[in-house]
């Protein structure tokens, strides 16, 4: 999520780490583990302390953990990741609000059609 929020591609992060973008994909999907040294290096590149990657694991309430899980699920889906990237690039809060209302309207219309 931090990489996407910065507008950094998987390729750019991979280049900075001396890896392939496929390896970054495997890290992000949880297919491959990330060692402590590599995690520290990723934090430096993304401008966060290594503890950033553990936020939500210790002592947060269940609602925040549920939100983190939803964000992880969305970010791990290619369409969801693109949606997050595009939404983050919208600086106008009125436009952001309109996007949320549009998605809500689409979901509401879908539910109406199912009934």
mmCIF file of the C-alpha atoms, coordinates in Angstrom:
data_MODEL
# 
_entry.id   MODEL 
# 
loop_
_atom_site.group_PDB 
_atom_site.id 
_atom_site.type_symbol 
_atom_site.label_atom_id 
_atom_site.label_alt_id 
_atom_site.label_comp_id 
_atom_site.label_asym_id 
_atom_site.label_entity_id 
_atom_site.label_seq_id 
_atom_site.pdbx_PDB_ins_code 
_atom_site.Cartn_x 
_atom_site.Cartn_y 
_atom_site.Cartn_z 
_atom_site.occupancy 
_atom_site.B_iso_or_equiv 
_atom_site.pdbx_formal_charge 
_atom_site.auth_seq_id 
_atom_site.auth_comp_id 
_atom_site.auth_asym_id 
_atom_site.auth_atom_id 
_atom_site.pdbx_PDB_model_num 
ATOM 1   C CA . UNK A 1 1   ? 0.000   0.000   0.000   1.00 0.00 ? 1   UNK A CA 1 
ATOM 2   C CA . UNK A 1 2   ? 2.873   2.357   0.793   1.00 0.00 ? 2   UNK A CA 1 
ATOM 3   C CA . UNK A 1 3   ? 4.436   1.760   -2.638  1.00 0.00 ? 3   UNK A CA 1 
ATOM 4   C CA . UNK A 1 4   ? 1.133   2.508   -4.335  1.00 0.00 ? 4   UNK A CA 1 
ATOM 5   C CA . UNK A 1 5   ? 0.516   5.594   -2.195  1.00 0.00 ? 5   UNK A CA 1 
ATOM 6   C CA . UNK A 1 6   ? 3.879   6.923   -3.350  1.00 0.00 ? 6   UNK A CA 1 
ATOM 7   C CA . UNK A 1 7   ? 2.975   6.226   -6.965  1.00 0.00 ? 7   UNK A CA 1 
ATOM 8   C CA . UNK A 1 8   ? 5.946   3.870   -7.264  1.00 0.00 ? 8   UNK A CA 1 
ATOM 9   C CA . UNK A 1 9   ? 5.731   0.999   -9.715  1.00 0.00 ? 9   UNK A CA 1 
ATOM 10  C CA . UNK A 1 10  ? 6.765   -2.525  -8.865  1.00 0.00 ? 10  UNK A CA 1 
ATOM 11  C CA . UNK A 1 11  ? 9.462   -2.166  -11.507 1.00 0.00 ? 11  UNK A CA 1 
ATOM 12  C CA . UNK A 1 12  ? 10.935  0.934   -9.850  1.00 0.00 ? 12  UNK A CA 1 
ATOM 13  C CA . UNK A 1 13  ? 11.013  -0.720  -6.425  1.00 0.00 ? 13  UNK A CA 1 
ATOM 14  C CA . UNK A 1 14  ? 12.524  -3.846  -7.950  1.00 0.00 ? 14  UNK A CA 1 
ATOM 15  C CA . UNK A 1 15  ? 15.249  -1.809  -9.656  1.00 0.00 ? 15  UNK A CA 1 
ATOM 16  C CA . UNK A 1 16  ? 16.089  -0.039  -6.396  1.00 0.00 ? 16  UNK A CA 1 
ATOM 17  C CA . UNK A 1 17  ? 16.427  -3.436  -4.698  1.00 0.00 ? 17  UNK A CA 1 
ATOM 18  C CA . UNK A 1 18  ? 18.241  -5.148  -7.567  1.00 0.00 ? 18  UNK A CA 1 
ATOM 19  C CA . UNK A 1 19  ? 15.380  -7.594  -8.076  1.00 0.00 ? 19  UNK A CA 1 
ATOM 20  C CA . UNK A 1 20  ? 12.835  -8.414  -10.763 1.00 0.00 ? 20  UNK A CA 1 
ATOM 21  C CA . UNK A 1 21  ? 9.340   -6.971  -10.564 1.00 0.00 ? 21  UNK A CA 1 
ATOM 22  C CA . UNK A 1 22  ? 8.079   -10.560 -10.379 1.00 0.00 ? 22  UNK A CA 1 
ATOM 23  C CA . UNK A 1 23  ? 9.896   -10.938 -7.050  1.00 0.00 ? 23  UNK A CA 1 
ATOM 24  C CA . UNK A 1 24  ? 8.161   -7.772  -5.775  1.00 0.00 ? 24  UNK A CA 1 
ATOM 25  C CA . UNK A 1 25  ? 4.831   -9.255  -6.882  1.00 0.00 ? 25  UNK A CA 1 
ATOM 26  C CA . UNK A 1 26  ? 5.596   -12.423 -4.915  1.00 0.00 ? 26  UNK A CA 1 
ATOM 27  C CA . UNK A 1 27  ? 6.478   -10.357 -1.832  1.00 0.00 ? 27  UNK A CA 1 
ATOM 28  C CA . UNK A 1 28  ? 3.296   -8.293  -2.108  1.00 0.00 ? 28  UNK A CA 1 
ATOM 29  C CA . UNK A 1 29  ? 1.064   -11.328 -2.580  1.00 0.00 ? 29  UNK A CA 1 
ATOM 30  C CA . UNK A 1 30  ? 2.712   -13.118 0.345   1.00 0.00 ? 30  UNK A CA 1 
ATOM 31  C CA . UNK A 1 31  ? 4.000   -15.938 -1.840  1.00 0.00 ? 31  UNK A CA 1 
ATOM 32  C CA . UNK A 1 32  ? 7.621   -15.350 -0.773  1.00 0.00 ? 32  UNK A CA 1 
ATOM 33  C CA . UNK A 1 33  ? 8.852   -14.292 2.647   1.00 0.00 ? 33  UNK A CA 1 
ATOM 34  C CA . UNK A 1 34  ? 10.867  -11.127 3.134   1.00 0.00 ? 34  UNK A CA 1 
ATOM 35  C CA . UNK A 1 35  ? 13.965  -11.314 5.307   1.00 0.00 ? 35  UNK A CA 1 
ATOM 36  C CA . UNK A 1 36  ? 14.613  -8.683  7.975   1.00 0.00 ? 36  UNK A CA 1 
ATOM 37  C CA . UNK A 1 37  ? 17.462  -7.066  6.047   1.00 0.00 ? 37  UNK A CA 1 
ATOM 38  C CA . UNK A 1 38  ? 15.427  -6.839  2.863   1.00 0.00 ? 38  UNK A CA 1 
ATOM 39  C CA . UNK A 1 39  ? 12.442  -5.458  4.786   1.00 0.00 ? 39  UNK A CA 1 
ATOM 40  C CA . UNK A 1 40  ? 14.691  -2.772  6.262   1.00 0.00 ? 40  UNK A CA 1 
ATOM 41  C CA . UNK A 1 41  ? 15.963  -1.917  2.766   1.00 0.00 ? 41  UNK A CA 1 
ATOM 42  C CA . UNK A 1 42  ? 12.395  -1.691  1.425   1.00 0.00 ? 42  UNK A CA 1 
ATOM 43  C CA . UNK A 1 43  ? 11.476  0.616   4.313   1.00 0.00 ? 43  UNK A CA 1 
ATOM 44  C CA . UNK A 1 44  ? 14.380  2.925   3.463   1.00 0.00 ? 44  UNK A CA 1 
ATOM 45  C CA . UNK A 1 45  ? 13.333  3.075   -0.190  1.00 0.00 ? 45  UNK A CA 1 
ATOM 46  C CA . UNK A 1 46  ? 9.689   3.721   0.715   1.00 0.00 ? 46  UNK A CA 1 
ATOM 47  C CA . UNK A 1 47  ? 10.618  6.280   3.379   1.00 0.00 ? 47  UNK A CA 1 
ATOM 48  C CA . UNK A 1 48  ? 9.160   4.418   6.360   1.00 0.00 ? 48  UNK A CA 1 
ATOM 49  C CA . UNK A 1 49  ? 10.564  2.765   9.459   1.00 0.00 ? 49  UNK A CA 1 
ATOM 50  C CA . UNK A 1 50  ? 10.484  -1.031  9.404   1.00 0.00 ? 50  UNK A CA 1 
ATOM 51  C CA . UNK A 1 51  ? 7.808   -0.930  12.133  1.00 0.00 ? 51  UNK A CA 1 
ATOM 52  C CA . UNK A 1 52  ? 5.429   0.473   9.482   1.00 0.00 ? 52  UNK A CA 1 
ATOM 53  C CA . UNK A 1 53  ? 5.102   -3.022  8.033   1.00 0.00 ? 53  UNK A CA 1 
ATOM 54  C CA . UNK A 1 54  ? 3.956   -4.427  11.375  1.00 0.00 ? 54  UNK A CA 1 
ATOM 55  C CA . UNK A 1 55  ? 1.302   -1.795  12.050  1.00 0.00 ? 55  UNK A CA 1 
ATOM 56  C CA . UNK A 1 56  ? -1.925  -3.568  12.906  1.00 0.00 ? 56  UNK A CA 1 
ATOM 57  C CA . UNK A 1 57  ? -0.332  -6.713  14.238  1.00 0.00 ? 57  UNK A CA 1 
ATOM 58  C CA . UNK A 1 58  ? 0.022   -5.577  17.836  1.00 0.00 ? 58  UNK A CA 1 
ATOM 59  C CA . UNK A 1 59  ? -2.685  -4.038  19.974  1.00 0.00 ? 59  UNK A CA 1 
ATOM 60  C CA . UNK A 1 60  ? -5.078  -2.477  17.442  1.00 0.00 ? 60  UNK A CA 1 
ATOM 61  C CA . UNK A 1 61  ? -8.788  -3.066  17.876  1.00 0.00 ? 61  UNK A CA 1 
ATOM 62  C CA . UNK A 1 62  ? -10.734 -5.561  15.764  1.00 0.00 ? 62  UNK A CA 1 
ATOM 63  C CA . UNK A 1 63  ? -12.364 -2.917  13.560  1.00 0.00 ? 63  UNK A CA 1 
ATOM 64  C CA . UNK A 1 64  ? -9.040  -1.463  12.491  1.00 0.00 ? 64  UNK A CA 1 
ATOM 65  C CA . UNK A 1 65  ? -7.697  -4.954  11.844  1.00 0.00 ? 65  UNK A CA 1 
ATOM 66  C CA . UNK A 1 66  ? -10.754 -5.708  9.706   1.00 0.00 ? 66  UNK A CA 1 
ATOM 67  C CA . UNK A 1 67  ? -10.136 -2.524  7.721   1.00 0.00 ? 67  UNK A CA 1 
ATOM 68  C CA . UNK A 1 68  ? -6.484  -3.501  7.269   1.00 0.00 ? 68  UNK A CA 1 
ATOM 69  C CA . UNK A 1 69  ? -7.594  -6.904  5.957   1.00 0.00 ? 69  UNK A CA 1 
ATOM 70  C CA . UNK A 1 70  ? -9.971  -5.267  3.486   1.00 0.00 ? 70  UNK A CA 1 
ATOM 71  C CA . UNK A 1 71  ? -7.212  -2.936  2.283   1.00 0.00 ? 71  UNK A CA 1 
ATOM 72  C CA . UNK A 1 72  ? -4.857  -5.878  1.904   1.00 0.00 ? 72  UNK A CA 1 
ATOM 73  C CA . UNK A 1 73  ? -7.437  -7.816  -0.104  1.00 0.00 ? 73  UNK A CA 1 
ATOM 74  C CA . UNK A 1 74  ? -8.115  -4.846  -2.363  1.00 0.00 ? 74  UNK A CA 1 
ATOM 75  C CA . UNK A 1 75  ? -4.433  -4.031  -2.818  1.00 0.00 ? 75  UNK A CA 1 
ATOM 76  C CA . UNK A 1 76  ? -3.558  -7.654  -3.642  1.00 0.00 ? 76  UNK A CA 1 
ATOM 77  C CA . UNK A 1 77  ? -6.061  -7.683  -6.515  1.00 0.00 ? 77  UNK A CA 1 
ATOM 78  C CA . UNK A 1 78  ? -4.689  -6.089  -9.735  1.00 0.00 ? 78  UNK A CA 1 
ATOM 79  C CA . UNK A 1 79  ? -7.895  -4.105  -10.309 1.00 0.00 ? 79  UNK A CA 1 
ATOM 80  C CA . UNK A 1 80  ? -8.053  -3.070  -6.668  1.00 0.00 ? 80  UNK A CA 1 
ATOM 81  C CA . UNK A 1 81  ? -4.421  -1.972  -6.682  1.00 0.00 ? 81  UNK A CA 1 
ATOM 82  C CA . UNK A 1 82  ? -5.069  0.133   -9.799  1.00 0.00 ? 82  UNK A CA 1 
ATOM 83  C CA . UNK A 1 83  ? -8.173  1.628   -8.182  1.00 0.00 ? 83  UNK A CA 1 
ATOM 84  C CA . UNK A 1 84  ? -6.169  2.584   -5.070  1.00 0.00 ? 84  UNK A CA 1 
ATOM 85  C CA . UNK A 1 85  ? -3.425  4.069   -7.241  1.00 0.00 ? 85  UNK A CA 1 
ATOM 86  C CA . UNK A 1 86  ? -5.881  6.129   -9.285  1.00 0.00 ? 86  UNK A CA 1 
ATOM 87  C CA . UNK A 1 87  ? -7.909  7.233   -6.254  1.00 0.00 ? 87  UNK A CA 1 
ATOM 88  C CA . UNK A 1 88  ? -4.724  8.338   -4.471  1.00 0.00 ? 88  UNK A CA 1 
ATOM 89  C CA . UNK A 1 89  ? -3.836  10.501  -7.477  1.00 0.00 ? 89  UNK A CA 1 
ATOM 90  C CA . UNK A 1 90  ? -7.099  12.472  -7.157  1.00 0.00 ? 90  UNK A CA 1 
ATOM 91  C CA . UNK A 1 91  ? -6.282  15.522  -5.033  1.00 0.00 ? 91  UNK A CA 1 
ATOM 92  C CA . UNK A 1 92  ? -9.728  17.127  -4.976  1.00 0.00 ? 92  UNK A CA 1 
ATOM 93  C CA . UNK A 1 93  ? -11.751 15.795  -2.021  1.00 0.00 ? 93  UNK A CA 1 
ATOM 94  C CA . UNK A 1 94  ? -15.022 16.620  -3.813  1.00 0.00 ? 94  UNK A CA 1 
ATOM 95  C CA . UNK A 1 95  ? -14.016 14.380  -6.701  1.00 0.00 ? 95  UNK A CA 1 
ATOM 96  C CA . UNK A 1 96  ? -12.984 11.651  -4.249  1.00 0.00 ? 96  UNK A CA 1 
ATOM 97  C CA . UNK A 1 97  ? -16.391 11.918  -2.582  1.00 0.00 ? 97  UNK A CA 1 
ATOM 98  C CA . UNK A 1 98  ? -18.076 11.692  -6.001  1.00 0.00 ? 98  UNK A CA 1 
ATOM 99  C CA . UNK A 1 99  ? -16.106 8.547   -6.820  1.00 0.00 ? 99  UNK A CA 1 
ATOM 100 C CA . UNK A 1 100 ? -17.244 6.925   -3.560  1.00 0.00 ? 100 UNK A CA 1 
ATOM 101 C CA . UNK A 1 101 ? -20.863 7.929   -4.267  1.00 0.00 ? 101 UNK A CA 1 
ATOM 102 C CA . UNK A 1 102 ? -20.590 6.502   -7.782  1.00 0.00 ? 102 UNK A CA 1 
ATOM 103 C CA . UNK A 1 103 ? -19.385 3.130   -6.488  1.00 0.00 ? 103 UNK A CA 1 
ATOM 104 C CA . UNK A 1 104 ? -22.126 3.124   -3.836  1.00 0.00 ? 104 UNK A CA 1 
ATOM 105 C CA . UNK A 1 105 ? -24.733 3.875   -6.522  1.00 0.00 ? 105 UNK A CA 1 
ATOM 106 C CA . UNK A 1 106 ? -23.452 1.069   -8.751  1.00 0.00 ? 106 UNK A CA 1 
ATOM 107 C CA . UNK A 1 107 ? -23.610 -1.411  -5.874  1.00 0.00 ? 107 UNK A CA 1 
ATOM 108 C CA . UNK A 1 108 ? -27.080 -0.208  -4.879  1.00 0.00 ? 108 UNK A CA 1 
ATOM 109 C CA . UNK A 1 109 ? -28.327 -0.552  -8.471  1.00 0.00 ? 109 UNK A CA 1 
ATOM 110 C CA . UNK A 1 110 ? -26.845 -4.054  -8.636  1.00 0.00 ? 110 UNK A CA 1 
ATOM 111 C CA . UNK A 1 111 ? -28.690 -5.052  -5.452  1.00 0.00 ? 111 UNK A CA 1 
ATOM 112 C CA . UNK A 1 112 ? -31.924 -3.584  -6.842  1.00 0.00 ? 112 UNK A CA 1 
ATOM 113 C CA . UNK A 1 113 ? -31.534 -5.614  -10.041 1.00 0.00 ? 113 UNK A CA 1 
ATOM 114 C CA . UNK A 1 114 ? -30.970 -8.791  -8.032  1.00 0.00 ? 114 UNK A CA 1 
ATOM 115 C CA . UNK A 1 115 ? -34.206 -8.265  -6.050  1.00 0.00 ? 115 UNK A CA 1 
# 
